[in-house]
Each structure stands twice: as structure tokens, then as C-alpha cells.
């Protein structure tokens, strides 16, 4: 039975993915150990930045490797060889390391740039598809990124070759990260907008609103109602004359007390009677993600937390909504 169109497409995509995966696997087995050792030593001894360069698709791969290095705290820049030859070589100095990418190893612009890197005493790691090329002879260390064929049915469009070059760049970067002992906290320092970065850097103090009203214990239930309405978070903190946290009143607490108190006794109902005494509170220095876990993992889940400073003085109220809105 002939394949359906869906089966044909699926088979074709899978086979091309396998072709690229096999190429990476072959590279992992065939890479020269001494070349890898040389490349890693160059990167580890770099006291400046890593300057990556390439043309066309290799240039795009070089830009991605530069971005990966920056994300793990190794300063890297992409330098187009044409721009380099027209003045931008000024960003390169003897403390730097170069990485050039080319499938053919005969990219004219890179070949023209190489002597100028040598004049600056910049060691160059070349990720190439041709170990007998001009660039291979000029580089300090050459890593073999050759492939048997491209995934392109015409064997023309850079596909498998760029995938292998990128995989080598990623492997160098991740090895560098591991050897340098980069921690999740250090990684997050360069990713403040990502979820991981926020979970490791964003604190309660970054999210809490400091302009929420507070009440003294003798405040009437009507004053409690007004404060909750004014604050807009469904709760209000109760403090003493010095601003130290005594209790928390939610709108639910207020409703329940008003419902069970007869009309005669309502006039005497105060914040002290309604509030939850010594509520669970959190300090402003705590990570926001830890506050989120505290809210979600309690047996009786809560949607607000009083926030206090290191001396237990009231700072405000943190809402579960604030944590979700921050992107945690």
C-alpha cells in the first residue's frame, strides 16, 4: 500500500533529522582530542573576549555561539570580516581569542582578516568543513566540522554542515561553563527577564506595594472595610503605634465577623477582634519564588502575605496575583 501524503511528509522530515543527528554523532567520534584540548585551553586562558566571525550561514551560526557564550558569562562579540577589514578590527586586541567558521575553509573575507588577527597575537580556533583548506593552515587550532552531505536534496544549501558547526560551538561553550563552575545563580544573573532568572533573582521587595493602608487594633469594623476597599488587595495589615505587624484581616474575615455579630454588638467590633493574630509573614529579602511556593504549598492556601522588614516592621502586602503577574 502506498504511503499517504501525511506519512510521506513525516518520513521525509524524520529521515532528514536523522541525517543531521548521524552527522553530529560522527563528529563526536571523529573530533581530534588534541585539537579539542587546544581549543579549550585557548578559551580558558582568554583574559579578554571571544571574537567570532563568519560569512553567510556560517556567520549566523557564529552569532548564535557568541550569544551562548555571553549567556554563560564569557564575553563574546560577532565581527563580520567585511566590517573588520573596514575599521572594526579596532575592537580586537591581544587579550582576545578568535573563532572563525567556514564550511569550505576558503572564505575570502576570512582569509583576508586572518593576518590582521595574527598581527594582534590573537589565537584563532577554526571550525571548518575542510581540514586541508587555507583557513585550516592559518588557524591556531582547527576543529573538524566536515559532513558527508547536506540535508538539502541538492546537497547545496548549508544544513547539516551548519548544524554540526553549531553543535561544536555549543559543546565548547557548555564545556567552558562546566569547567568554570557556573552556578544557576550566576547564569540567572545574565538572564533577569527569563523565568529562571526571575526565580533566582526577583525578591519580595521588588514586587510588594509600599502604599497599602494599615490599621491600629482599635479601628472599628467600618474603618476596616474602608481600608480594605482603599487598598484594593482584599486585605489590610494591623500594626501597633510603632508600625510592627500584629495581624492581618482579609475581606473574608470581615464578612464572617459581621455576619455572626448581632447589630447591637457591631459598634464595638474592632480590628483586634477580627484579625488573624501573628499571621504568616515574609520579609522583603526573600525570593519571590519562595513566597509563591509558601502560598501554594500551605495546607490552607492563602492569596496574600504581609511583608515585613528584618525587624518585623510592616512594609505592605504581597498578593498571589503579583507573583503570577511577574512571570514566575
C-alpha positions as CSV (number, residue, x, y, z in Angstrom):
1,X,0.0,0.0,0.0
2,X,1.5,3.4,-1.0
3,X,2.2,5.9,1.7
4,X,-0.3,8.7,2.4
5,X,0.8,12.3,1.9
6,X,1.0,12.7,5.7
7,X,3.1,9.6,6.1
8,X,5.4,10.7,3.2
9,X,6.0,14.1,4.7
10,X,6.6,12.6,8.2
11,X,9.0,10.0,6.8
12,X,10.9,12.7,4.9
13,X,11.3,15.0,7.8
14,X,12.3,12.2,10.2
15,X,14.9,10.9,7.7
16,X,16.5,14.4,7.3
17,X,16.5,14.9,11.1
18,X,18.3,11.5,11.4
19,X,20.8,12.5,8.7
20,X,21.8,15.6,10.8
21,X,21.8,13.6,14.0
22,X,24.1,11.0,12.5
23,X,26.4,13.7,11.3
24,X,26.7,15.1,14.9
25,X,27.3,11.6,16.2
26,X,30.1,11.0,13.7
27,X,31.7,14.4,14.6
28,X,31.6,13.4,18.3
29,X,33.5,10.3,17.5
30,X,36.0,11.7,15.0
31,X,37.0,15.0,16.6
32,X,40.7,15.1,17.3
33,X,41.3,15.1,21.1
34,X,44.4,17.2,20.9
35,X,42.6,19.8,18.8
36,X,39.7,19.9,21.3
37,X,42.2,20.2,24.2
38,X,44.0,23.1,22.4
39,X,40.7,24.9,21.7
40,X,39.6,24.5,25.3
41,X,42.9,25.8,26.7
42,X,42.8,28.8,24.4
43,X,39.3,29.6,25.7
44,X,40.1,29.0,29.3
45,X,43.2,31.2,29.1
46,X,41.4,34.1,27.4
47,X,41.6,37.2,29.5
48,X,39.6,39.3,27.0
49,X,36.7,38.5,24.9
50,X,35.9,35.8,22.2
51,X,35.6,37.3,18.8
52,X,33.5,35.2,16.4
53,X,33.4,35.6,12.6
54,X,31.9,34.0,9.6
55,X,30.1,34.8,6.4
56,X,26.6,33.9,5.3
57,X,25.0,31.0,7.2
58,X,28.3,30.4,9.0
59,X,28.1,34.0,10.2
60,X,24.6,33.3,11.6
61,X,25.9,30.3,13.4
62,X,28.8,32.4,14.8
63,X,26.3,34.9,16.1
64,X,24.4,32.2,17.9
65,X,27.6,30.9,19.5
66,X,28.5,34.4,20.6
67,X,25.1,34.8,22.2
68,X,25.5,31.4,24.0
69,X,29.0,32.4,25.4
70,X,27.6,35.8,26.6
71,X,24.7,34.0,28.4
72,X,27.2,31.9,30.4
73,X,29.3,34.9,31.4
74,X,32.0,34.7,28.8
75,X,32.1,38.0,26.9
76,X,31.8,37.4,23.2
77,X,31.1,39.5,20.1
78,X,30.4,38.8,16.4
79,X,32.6,40.6,14.0
80,X,31.8,40.4,10.3
81,X,35.0,40.0,8.3
82,X,34.0,42.7,5.8
83,X,33.4,45.2,8.7
84,X,36.6,44.1,10.3
85,X,38.6,45.0,7.2
86,X,37.0,48.4,7.1
87,X,37.8,49.6,10.6
88,X,36.0,47.3,13.0
89,X,39.2,45.4,13.8
90,X,39.7,48.1,16.4
91,X,37.6,46.1,18.8
92,X,40.2,43.2,18.7
93,X,43.2,43.2,21.0
94,X,45.9,40.7,22.1
95,X,43.8,39.6,25.1
96,X,41.1,38.2,22.8
97,X,40.5,34.9,21.2
98,X,39.1,34.4,17.7
99,X,36.7,31.7,16.4
100,X,36.1,31.6,12.7
101,X,33.6,29.4,11.0
102,X,33.6,28.3,7.3
103,X,32.5,25.1,5.7
104,X,34.8,25.4,2.7
105,X,37.7,26.9,4.7
106,X,38.3,29.2,1.7
107,X,36.0,32.1,2.6
108,X,37.9,35.1,1.1
109,X,36.9,37.7,3.6
110,X,38.0,35.5,6.5
111,X,41.3,34.7,4.8
112,X,42.0,38.4,4.3
113,X,41.2,39.0,8.0
114,X,43.5,36.3,9.4
115,X,46.9,38.1,9.0
116,X,45.5,41.0,11.0
117,X,44.4,38.8,13.8
118,X,47.9,37.3,13.8
119,X,49.5,40.7,14.0
120,X,47.5,41.3,17.1
121,X,48.7,38.0,18.6
122,X,45.1,36.7,18.7
123,X,44.9,32.8,18.8
124,X,42.3,31.6,16.4
125,X,40.1,28.5,16.7
126,X,38.7,27.5,13.3
127,X,35.6,25.3,12.9
128,X,35.9,24.1,9.4
129,X,34.5,21.6,6.9
130,X,37.8,21.2,5.1
131,X,41.0,20.4,7.1
132,X,43.2,20.9,4.0
133,X,42.0,24.5,3.4
134,X,43.7,27.8,3.6
135,X,42.0,28.7,6.9
136,X,43.0,25.4,8.4
137,X,46.6,26.2,7.7
138,X,46.4,29.7,9.2
139,X,44.4,28.8,12.4
140,X,46.0,28.1,15.7
141,X,43.6,25.1,16.2
142,X,41.3,23.6,13.7
143,X,38.1,21.6,14.7
144,X,36.8,19.2,12.0
145,X,33.1,20.1,11.1
146,X,33.1,18.2,7.8
147,X,30.0,16.3,6.8
148,X,29.3,13.6,4.2
149,X,26.4,15.5,2.7
150,X,23.9,18.3,3.4
151,X,20.3,17.6,4.3
152,X,19.4,19.6,1.2
153,X,18.2,17.3,-1.5
154,X,20.5,19.1,-3.9
155,X,23.4,18.8,-1.5
156,X,23.8,22.6,-1.8
157,X,22.0,24.6,1.0
158,X,24.1,24.7,4.2
159,X,22.1,22.5,6.5
160,X,23.9,19.5,8.0
161,X,27.2,21.5,7.9
162,X,25.8,24.4,9.9
163,X,24.1,22.1,12.4
164,X,27.4,20.3,13.1
165,X,29.3,23.7,13.4
166,X,26.7,24.9,15.8
167,X,26.8,21.7,17.8
168,X,30.6,22.1,18.1
169,X,30.2,25.7,19.3
170,X,27.6,24.7,21.8
171,X,29.9,21.8,23.1
172,X,32.8,24.2,23.6
173,X,30.6,26.7,25.4
174,X,29.0,24.2,27.7
175,X,32.3,22.6,28.5
176,X,33.6,26.0,29.3
177,X,30.6,26.6,31.6
178,X,31.2,23.3,33.4
179,X,34.9,23.8,33.9
180,X,34.4,27.3,35.2
181,X,31.7,26.0,37.6
182,X,29.0,28.4,36.5
183,X,26.1,28.1,39.0
184,X,22.4,28.6,38.3
185,X,22.6,31.9,40.2
186,X,25.4,33.1,38.0
187,X,23.5,32.0,34.9
188,X,20.4,33.8,36.1
189,X,22.4,37.0,36.6
190,X,22.6,37.3,32.8
191,X,19.0,36.2,32.3
192,X,17.0,38.6,34.5
193,X,14.0,38.6,32.2
194,X,13.7,34.8,31.8
195,X,11.7,32.6,34.2
196,X,14.8,31.0,35.6
197,X,16.4,34.4,36.1
198,X,13.3,35.8,37.9
199,X,13.1,32.8,40.2
200,X,16.7,33.2,41.2
201,X,16.9,37.0,41.5
202,X,13.5,38.6,42.0
203,X,12.7,39.3,45.6
204,X,9.5,40.0,47.5
205,X,10.7,43.6,48.0
206,X,10.7,44.0,44.2
207,X,7.0,43.3,44.0
208,X,5.4,44.5,47.2
209,X,3.4,47.7,47.1
210,X,4.5,50.0,49.9
211,X,1.5,52.3,49.8
212,X,-1.2,50.0,51.3
213,X,-3.1,51.4,54.2
214,X,-2.7,49.9,57.7
215,X,-4.9,50.0,60.8
216,X,-4.4,50.2,64.6
217,X,-6.0,47.4,66.6
218,X,-8.8,49.7,68.0
219,X,-10.0,50.6,64.5
220,X,-13.8,49.9,64.0
221,X,-15.1,47.4,61.6
222,X,-16.2,50.3,59.3
223,X,-12.7,51.6,59.2
224,X,-11.5,48.0,58.4
225,X,-14.0,48.0,55.5
226,X,-12.8,51.4,54.3
227,X,-9.1,50.3,54.5
228,X,-9.7,47.1,52.6
229,X,-11.6,49.0,49.9
230,X,-8.9,51.7,49.7
231,X,-6.0,49.2,49.5
232,X,-7.5,47.2,46.6
233,X,-5.9,43.9,47.6
234,X,-8.7,42.4,49.6
235,X,-6.8,42.6,52.9
236,X,-5.3,45.0,55.4
237,X,-2.4,44.8,57.9
238,X,-3.0,45.6,61.6
239,X,0.0,47.3,63.3
240,X,0.9,48.9,66.6
241,X,1.9,52.5,67.1
242,X,5.5,51.8,66.0
243,X,4.5,50.0,62.8
244,X,5.2,46.5,63.9
245,X,2.9,43.8,62.4
246,X,0.2,42.5,64.8
247,X,-2.3,40.9,62.5
248,X,-4.0,40.5,59.1
249,X,-7.6,41.0,58.1
250,X,-8.9,39.7,54.8
251,X,-12.3,40.7,53.3
252,X,-13.4,37.2,54.0
253,X,-12.5,37.6,57.7
254,X,-14.5,40.8,57.8
255,X,-17.6,39.3,56.2
256,X,-17.7,36.3,58.5
257,X,-17.4,38.5,61.6
258,X,-20.1,40.9,60.5
259,X,-22.4,38.0,59.7
260,X,-22.1,36.4,63.1
261,X,-22.2,39.6,65.1
262,X,-25.6,41.0,66.1
263,X,-26.4,44.6,65.3
264,X,-26.1,45.8,68.9
265,X,-22.5,44.5,69.2
266,X,-21.3,45.7,65.7
267,X,-20.5,49.1,67.1
268,X,-17.9,47.5,69.4
269,X,-16.4,45.2,66.8
270,X,-12.7,46.2,66.2
271,X,-9.8,45.2,64.1
272,X,-8.2,43.4,67.1
273,X,-11.3,41.1,67.3
274,X,-11.4,40.4,63.6
275,X,-7.7,40.0,62.7
276,X,-5.7,36.8,62.4
277,X,-3.1,37.3,65.2
278,X,0.5,36.6,64.3
279,X,-0.1,35.8,60.7
280,X,2.4,34.1,58.5
281,X,4.5,36.9,57.1
282,X,7.5,37.2,54.8
283,X,10.5,39.5,54.7
284,X,11.3,41.7,51.7
285,X,14.6,39.9,51.1
286,X,13.1,36.5,50.4
287,X,13.0,35.4,46.8
288,X,9.6,35.9,45.2
289,X,9.6,32.3,44.0
290,X,9.9,31.1,47.6
291,X,7.0,33.3,48.5
292,X,5.0,31.7,45.7
293,X,5.8,28.2,47.0
294,X,4.8,29.2,50.5
295,X,1.5,30.5,49.3
296,X,0.7,27.4,47.1
297,X,2.0,24.7,49.4
298,X,0.3,25.6,52.7
299,X,-2.5,23.3,53.8
300,X,-4.8,26.3,54.0
301,X,-3.8,28.2,50.9
302,X,-3.7,32.0,51.1
303,X,-3.7,34.6,48.4
304,X,-2.0,37.4,50.4
305,X,1.1,37.7,52.7
306,X,2.0,40.5,55.0
307,X,5.6,41.8,54.2
308,X,7.8,42.9,56.9
309,X,11.4,44.2,57.2
310,X,14.2,42.5,59.1
311,X,12.9,44.0,62.4
312,X,9.3,42.9,61.7
313,X,8.0,46.4,60.8
314,X,5.2,46.2,58.4
315,X,6.1,47.1,54.7
316,X,2.9,46.1,52.8
317,X,1.0,43.1,51.4
318,X,2.1,40.7,48.7
319,X,-0.6,39.2,46.6
320,X,-0.5,35.8,44.8
321,X,-1.6,37.9,41.7
322,X,1.6,40.0,42.0
323,X,3.7,36.8,41.8
324,X,1.8,35.4,38.8
325,X,1.9,38.7,37.0
326,X,5.7,38.9,37.4
327,X,6.1,35.8,35.2
328,X,7.3,33.3,37.9
